[in-house]
């Protein structure tokens, strides 16, 4: 199983499974910016040797200040962590919800964190017929059930992805505001929000800075293609941030990550280049996948969820394996709760990469499953 550790981008496991050297794979299984790290990252690395003998700033003051300025929020409302994964854990550790509401499908680490804290999981199934969009009707129905079961407001944590992984769907901000008005606590994972062109229409980050029942989590590794440097941050009311900071292990964010985080925030040309590429490449790639007979779901980000119709006779795992032996990695999405063995996820890359993937898909889907 390629996703034995629950993630894409596991080149070491791919090498063990398919016998191809790790650096020879064309990787569509991890949703990274294909442009690679911004130029400033190499410069930071060249100059870092002189600083490696010093402790990092335990309060991450430089990067927190820069993030606060970048988003126009109070610095006291920003917490930086060792990737979004640490921040997901910290939020659940602090809140200790009796119940955690998750959508199906969603990023598996929300449920992992909740289970570690003994929280009971309630799944809210997203429907493929509705393009996996979260609806007000579904929210109100589940709220009613929770109240009838005796779960009071404030005992439940709603962990929502916007854009959601693996569907790529955004959540209408008013639905989150509805939950907050109902007294619910909501954590919104906006790890891929930087890829969204009209971010201000969708992000709840600034609202979270002054709210005691809303947490917004961001990743810096996806957009800036720096997954080897674990770096993420969250924005919430100052009291929540202070309490989570007290749970965080000392020196959680190393000095190299802090320096790279500060540097990439100045890379405006890099960001503009990424958005311009995405606006062109995503619709073209979706059109080409659809032309092969695959069912592609809506989304605005740098990955697509698609379904293999039954008539092809291929499962997602079979297709992943066949592509893997050919040096191409995609994500078998059947590991996400709520998705069956017909769903795959593919990151977006450059045109020549897509042409290669599409060619292999065309050849494979025209034959019996391997």
Backbone torsions as a table, in degrees:
resi	resn	phi	psi	omega
1	UNK	NA	123.6	-176.5
2	UNK	-67.0	-37.6	-177.7
3	UNK	-91.5	43.9	-175.5
4	UNK	-64.5	-22.7	177.3
5	UNK	-104.8	11.1	172.3
6	UNK	84.8	10.4	-176.6
7	UNK	-136.5	161.8	168.0
8	UNK	-84.7	179.9	176.3
9	UNK	73.4	15.7	-178.4
10	UNK	-89.1	82.6	-175.3
11	UNK	-69.5	-30.2	179.2
12	UNK	-64.7	-45.5	177.7
13	UNK	-65.1	-39.5	177.9
14	UNK	-59.8	-41.3	178.8
15	UNK	-61.9	-42.1	179.5
16	UNK	-66.6	-36.3	-176.7
17	UNK	-77.1	-43.1	-168.9
18	UNK	-111.7	-5.7	174.5
19	UNK	73.2	20.5	178.1
20	UNK	-110.5	137.8	-179.2
21	UNK	-56.6	140.7	-172.4
22	UNK	-55.9	-38.1	-175.5
23	UNK	-80.1	3.2	179.9
24	UNK	-102.4	-0.3	-179.1
25	UNK	-81.3	144.8	167.0
26	UNK	-95.6	107.9	-165.5
27	UNK	-100.6	107.9	172.2
28	UNK	-103.2	6.5	-174.3
29	UNK	-88.2	-15.6	178.7
30	UNK	-115.9	133.9	-172.1
31	UNK	-88.4	64.0	-179.3
32	UNK	-100.1	153.3	172.6
33	UNK	-61.8	120.7	-175.3
34	UNK	-70.0	-12.0	178.3
35	UNK	-71.8	-12.1	-177.9
36	UNK	77.1	178.0	-177.2
37	UNK	-59.3	147.2	175.5
38	UNK	-59.8	156.8	-177.7
39	UNK	-55.6	-30.1	-177.4
40	UNK	-64.1	-24.3	-177.8
41	UNK	-64.3	-42.3	178.4
42	UNK	-62.4	-37.3	179.1
43	UNK	-67.0	-42.2	176.8
44	UNK	-60.0	-43.5	-179.8
45	UNK	-62.6	-40.7	-179.9
46	UNK	-62.1	-33.2	-174.7
47	UNK	-96.7	0.9	-170.6
48	UNK	-80.1	-22.9	-173.8
49	UNK	-54.4	-36.0	-177.6
50	UNK	-71.9	-16.0	-176.0
51	UNK	-105.1	-8.1	-172.6
52	UNK	-67.5	-18.7	179.1
53	UNK	-85.0	3.2	179.8
54	UNK	-111.5	149.8	174.6
55	UNK	-65.9	147.8	172.8
56	UNK	-72.6	163.1	175.0
57	UNK	-68.3	115.3	-176.3
58	UNK	-65.5	-22.1	-179.7
59	UNK	-97.0	-1.7	178.6
60	UNK	49.0	46.2	-171.1
61	UNK	-66.3	-40.8	-178.2
62	UNK	-62.5	-47.4	-178.4
63	UNK	-71.9	-39.0	177.4
64	UNK	-61.0	-42.5	179.3
65	UNK	-63.8	-41.0	-178.4
66	UNK	-69.2	-39.8	176.9
67	UNK	-65.2	-40.3	178.4
68	UNK	-61.4	-43.3	177.6
69	UNK	-65.9	-39.9	-178.4
70	UNK	-61.3	-37.5	-177.2
71	UNK	-103.7	-0.7	-179.9
72	UNK	58.8	50.8	175.8
73	UNK	-129.0	169.4	178.7
74	UNK	-72.1	138.0	179.6
75	UNK	-59.0	-31.3	180.0
76	UNK	-67.9	-11.3	-179.7
77	UNK	-97.4	7.5	-175.7
78	UNK	-116.1	130.9	173.7
79	UNK	-126.9	128.1	179.5
80	UNK	-100.5	141.2	-177.6
81	UNK	-135.8	172.4	178.9
82	UNK	-79.2	72.1	-174.5
83	UNK	81.8	162.3	178.0
84	UNK	-61.9	-27.9	-177.8
85	UNK	-59.4	-41.4	178.8
86	UNK	-64.4	-39.4	-176.8
87	UNK	-70.2	-35.3	174.0
88	UNK	-59.6	-47.1	178.7
89	UNK	-62.0	-43.7	-178.4
90	UNK	-63.0	-41.1	-179.8
91	UNK	-61.5	-44.6	-178.7
92	UNK	-70.5	-39.1	177.9
93	UNK	-59.4	-41.8	-178.0
94	UNK	-70.3	-47.4	-171.6
95	UNK	-79.3	-29.9	-178.6
96	UNK	43.3	59.1	-175.9
97	UNK	-68.8	141.5	173.9
98	UNK	-65.6	-36.3	-179.6
99	UNK	-131.9	138.2	172.9
100	UNK	-118.5	123.4	178.9
101	UNK	-94.7	127.1	177.5
102	UNK	-126.0	149.9	171.5
103	UNK	-86.4	154.9	174.4
104	UNK	-120.4	113.2	7.9
105	UNK	-89.8	164.3	172.0
106	UNK	-161.8	175.9	178.9
107	UNK	-61.7	125.8	-171.7
108	UNK	-64.4	-23.6	-174.7
109	UNK	-69.5	-20.3	175.5
110	UNK	-61.8	-49.3	-179.9
111	UNK	-65.4	-38.2	178.0
112	UNK	-58.7	-45.5	-179.2
113	UNK	-64.6	-42.1	-178.3
114	UNK	-65.6	-42.2	-179.2
115	UNK	-64.3	-37.0	178.9
116	UNK	-61.2	-27.2	179.7
117	UNK	-95.4	6.7	177.6
118	UNK	78.1	15.2	180.0
119	UNK	-77.4	143.8	176.9
120	UNK	-83.8	133.3	-175.8
121	UNK	-94.2	131.0	169.7
122	UNK	-117.4	124.2	-178.3
123	UNK	-96.5	135.5	175.6
124	UNK	-111.7	106.0	-173.1
125	UNK	-72.3	126.4	172.9
126	UNK	-90.9	139.1	-171.4
127	UNK	-98.5	130.8	178.0
128	UNK	-62.2	-30.3	179.2
129	UNK	-63.6	-25.0	178.4
130	UNK	-102.4	21.6	179.7
131	UNK	60.4	27.2	178.7
132	UNK	60.5	32.3	178.2
133	UNK	-87.4	139.2	174.7
134	UNK	-77.9	133.2	-176.1
135	UNK	-117.1	157.0	177.0
136	UNK	-63.6	-37.4	179.4
137	UNK	-59.2	-44.0	-179.7
138	UNK	-66.1	-40.7	179.7
139	UNK	-63.3	-49.0	-177.6
140	UNK	-64.3	-37.0	178.5
141	UNK	-63.2	-44.4	179.9
142	UNK	-70.3	-38.1	175.8
143	UNK	-57.9	-43.3	179.3
144	UNK	-61.7	-43.7	179.1
145	UNK	-61.8	-43.0	-178.9
146	UNK	-62.5	-41.8	-180.0
147	UNK	-66.5	-41.2	179.7
148	UNK	-64.2	-28.5	179.1
149	UNK	-82.8	-4.3	179.2
150	UNK	91.5	11.3	177.3
151	UNK	-86.3	109.9	-176.4
152	UNK	-78.9	161.1	174.3
153	UNK	-57.8	138.4	179.9
154	UNK	94.3	-12.5	177.0
155	UNK	-92.6	-7.1	-175.3
156	UNK	-116.6	138.7	172.3
157	UNK	-110.6	122.6	174.7
158	UNK	-94.7	115.3	-179.8
159	UNK	-106.2	111.3	-171.5
160	UNK	-125.1	140.7	175.7
161	UNK	-101.2	130.9	177.2
162	UNK	-147.1	103.2	-1.2
163	UNK	-65.9	143.4	-178.1
164	UNK	-77.4	144.9	175.2
165	UNK	-111.7	117.2	24.5
166	UNK	-107.3	6.9	-170.6
167	UNK	-79.9	-26.6	-176.6
168	UNK	79.4	4.5	-178.0
169	UNK	-81.7	142.2	174.1
170	UNK	-91.1	154.2	177.0
171	UNK	-101.1	132.7	175.4
172	UNK	-59.2	122.6	-177.9
173	UNK	-54.3	-32.0	-178.1
174	UNK	-64.6	-26.5	177.3
175	UNK	-69.0	-37.8	176.4
176	UNK	-68.4	-41.2	178.3
177	UNK	-61.9	-36.7	177.1
178	UNK	-59.3	-46.2	180.0
179	UNK	-62.1	-43.0	179.8
180	UNK	-63.1	-41.9	178.1
181	UNK	-63.4	-29.6	178.8
182	UNK	-79.7	2.6	178.5
183	UNK	88.4	6.3	-179.5
184	UNK	-81.0	156.7	175.2
185	UNK	-102.2	131.1	-174.1
186	UNK	-128.0	131.6	170.3
187	UNK	-113.1	123.4	-179.5
188	UNK	-111.7	120.6	178.3
189	UNK	-88.7	108.5	-179.9
190	UNK	-106.7	39.2	-174.9
191	UNK	-57.7	-30.3	-177.2
192	UNK	-107.4	12.4	-175.0
193	UNK	-64.3	-27.1	179.8
194	UNK	-63.4	-21.3	178.9
195	UNK	-82.6	-7.5	-177.5
196	UNK	-86.8	130.2	-174.5
197	UNK	-69.2	-43.5	-178.4
198	UNK	-100.9	59.0	-173.8
199	UNK	-55.1	-42.0	-175.1
200	UNK	-62.4	-23.8	179.0
201	UNK	-78.6	-19.9	-171.7
202	UNK	-115.7	-30.6	-173.6
203	UNK	-77.2	142.7	176.6
204	UNK	-107.7	14.8	-173.0
205	UNK	-60.1	-47.9	-177.2
206	UNK	-66.3	-36.3	177.8
207	UNK	-65.0	-35.6	-178.5
208	UNK	-62.9	-28.8	-175.6
209	UNK	-62.5	-22.3	-178.3
210	UNK	-120.6	23.0	-175.8
211	UNK	-123.9	139.7	-179.4
212	UNK	-94.5	-2.1	-180.0
213	UNK	-123.6	16.4	-178.5
214	UNK	-137.1	128.7	177.2
215	UNK	-124.7	132.0	175.7
216	UNK	-117.8	126.6	-177.3
217	UNK	-109.8	135.7	177.9
218	UNK	-125.7	149.0	172.4
219	UNK	-109.7	144.6	173.6
220	UNK	-103.8	-6.4	-173.6
221	UNK	-79.8	-31.1	-175.1
222	UNK	-74.1	-55.4	-175.1
223	UNK	-67.1	-38.6	-176.8
224	UNK	-96.3	5.2	174.3
225	UNK	54.4	50.2	-179.9
226	UNK	-128.6	51.2	-175.9
227	UNK	-64.8	-23.9	177.9
228	UNK	-70.1	-19.2	174.0
229	UNK	-103.5	104.7	-176.0
230	UNK	-71.4	112.8	-174.2
231	UNK	-151.4	124.6	175.7
232	UNK	-152.3	173.3	177.7
233	UNK	-153.2	160.1	174.6
234	UNK	-130.6	157.7	176.1
235	UNK	-126.5	131.5	179.6
236	UNK	-159.9	177.3	175.3
237	UNK	-57.1	147.4	-173.6
238	UNK	-56.0	-36.7	-178.9
239	UNK	-67.0	-38.8	176.9
240	UNK	-65.9	-43.9	180.0
241	UNK	-61.4	-43.5	179.9
242	UNK	-62.4	-42.3	-178.8
243	UNK	-67.6	-39.8	177.4
244	UNK	-68.6	-36.5	177.8
245	UNK	-61.2	-32.6	179.1
246	UNK	-70.6	-23.8	177.7
247	UNK	-85.3	-17.2	-174.5
248	UNK	-72.8	140.3	179.0
249	UNK	-68.6	149.9	-179.7
250	UNK	-60.8	143.0	177.0
251	UNK	54.7	41.2	179.4
252	UNK	-61.6	-35.3	-177.0
253	UNK	-106.7	113.3	-175.5
254	UNK	-71.1	165.7	-173.2
255	UNK	-67.0	-34.2	178.4
256	UNK	-64.4	-43.6	177.8
257	UNK	-61.3	-40.7	179.7
258	UNK	-62.5	-44.6	-179.3
259	UNK	-65.7	-42.3	179.2
260	UNK	-65.8	-41.1	178.0
261	UNK	-58.6	-43.7	178.4
262	UNK	-64.3	-40.1	-175.4
263	UNK	-68.7	-43.9	-173.6
264	UNK	-68.4	-24.5	179.9
265	UNK	-64.9	-18.6	178.3
266	UNK	-88.5	-3.7	-173.4
267	UNK	-85.9	68.9	-177.8
268	UNK	-68.3	-37.1	178.6
269	UNK	-63.1	-39.2	178.1
270	UNK	-60.6	-44.8	179.0
271	UNK	-63.5	-44.2	178.9
272	UNK	-62.1	-41.1	178.9
273	UNK	-62.3	-41.2	-179.4
274	UNK	-64.1	-46.5	-178.9
275	UNK	-65.1	-40.4	178.9
276	UNK	-62.1	-43.6	177.0
277	UNK	-60.7	-45.7	-175.8
278	UNK	-64.7	-39.6	-178.8
279	UNK	-63.7	-28.6	179.0
280	UNK	-89.6	-45.7	-168.9
281	UNK	-77.2	-37.3	-177.2
282	UNK	-61.3	-53.1	-179.3
283	UNK	-61.0	-34.4	178.8
284	UNK	-66.3	-45.7	-178.1
285	UNK	-64.8	-43.2	178.0
286	UNK	-60.3	-43.2	179.2
287	UNK	-61.5	-41.4	-179.1
288	UNK	-69.0	-40.9	176.5
289	UNK	-62.8	-41.8	179.2
290	UNK	-64.1	-37.0	179.8
291	UNK	-64.5	-24.4	176.4
292	UNK	-77.6	-8.1	-178.5
293	UNK	98.0	5.8	178.2
294	UNK	-83.3	149.5	178.9
295	UNK	-94.8	112.3	-175.2
296	UNK	-105.5	133.7	-177.4
297	UNK	-94.5	154.7	-178.5
298	UNK	-61.3	160.7	176.1
299	UNK	169.6	166.3	-178.0
300	UNK	-123.3	4.0	-169.0
301	UNK	-109.6	-164.6	-171.0
302	UNK	-90.7	28.6	174.0
303	UNK	-152.7	158.8	179.7
304	UNK	-131.0	143.2	172.0
305	UNK	-101.3	128.1	177.0
306	UNK	-134.5	157.7	-177.1
307	UNK	-119.2	140.0	178.2
308	UNK	-93.2	112.4	178.8
309	UNK	-58.9	151.3	-176.7
310	UNK	-57.7	-30.6	-173.9
311	UNK	-62.7	-19.9	179.1
312	UNK	-77.9	-23.6	179.6
313	UNK	74.6	19.0	-179.7
314	UNK	-114.5	140.7	168.9
315	UNK	-95.8	164.2	178.3
316	UNK	-61.9	-38.1	-179.3
317	UNK	-68.5	-39.4	177.4
318	UNK	-64.1	-41.8	-179.5
319	UNK	-67.8	-42.0	177.5
320	UNK	-59.3	-44.1	-179.1
321	UNK	-64.7	-45.0	-178.8
322	UNK	-62.3	-40.7	177.8
323	UNK	-69.7	-38.1	-179.5
324	UNK	-59.7	-39.4	179.0
325	UNK	-69.1	-14.5	177.8
326	UNK	-101.7	8.7	175.5
327	UNK	85.0	19.9	-179.5
328	UNK	-126.2	131.6	-178.9
329	UNK	-113.0	128.3	168.9
330	UNK	-124.4	172.4	-178.7
331	UNK	-97.7	125.1	169.3
332	UNK	-77.4	109.7	-173.2
333	UNK	-86.1	4.4	179.4
334	UNK	-68.1	-13.5	177.5
335	UNK	-76.0	-9.6	175.9
336	UNK	-86.7	129.6	178.8
337	UNK	-59.9	135.3	-179.6
338	UNK	98.0	-8.1	177.0
339	UNK	-117.2	139.7	179.6
340	UNK	-96.5	-170.2	-173.9
341	UNK	-78.0	20.0	177.0
342	UNK	-109.1	0.7	-173.7
343	UNK	-104.7	138.6	174.8
344	UNK	-130.8	155.9	173.6
345	UNK	-124.6	137.1	178.1
346	UNK	-129.9	132.8	171.9
347	UNK	-71.7	162.6	172.9
348	UNK	-94.2	137.2	177.6
349	UNK	-131.5	-154.3	-178.6
350	UNK	-86.0	164.4	-173.8
351	UNK	-55.6	-45.2	-178.4
352	UNK	-64.4	-31.5	176.3
353	UNK	-68.8	-43.0	178.4
354	UNK	-63.2	-40.1	179.2
355	UNK	-59.7	-41.5	178.8
356	UNK	-65.0	-47.0	179.3
357	UNK	-61.0	-45.9	-178.3
358	UNK	-62.6	-37.6	177.6
359	UNK	-63.0	-43.7	178.8
360	UNK	-66.8	-40.4	177.9
361	UNK	-61.9	-42.0	180.0
362	UNK	-61.0	-43.2	179.6
363	UNK	-67.2	-43.7	-175.5
364	UNK	-70.5	-45.0	-175.2
365	UNK	-69.3	-15.4	175.7
366	UNK	-86.0	1.6	-178.4
367	UNK	-123.7	165.2	173.2
368	UNK	-61.4	150.2	179.3
369	UNK	-59.1	141.6	-179.8
370	UNK	-83.1	NA	NA
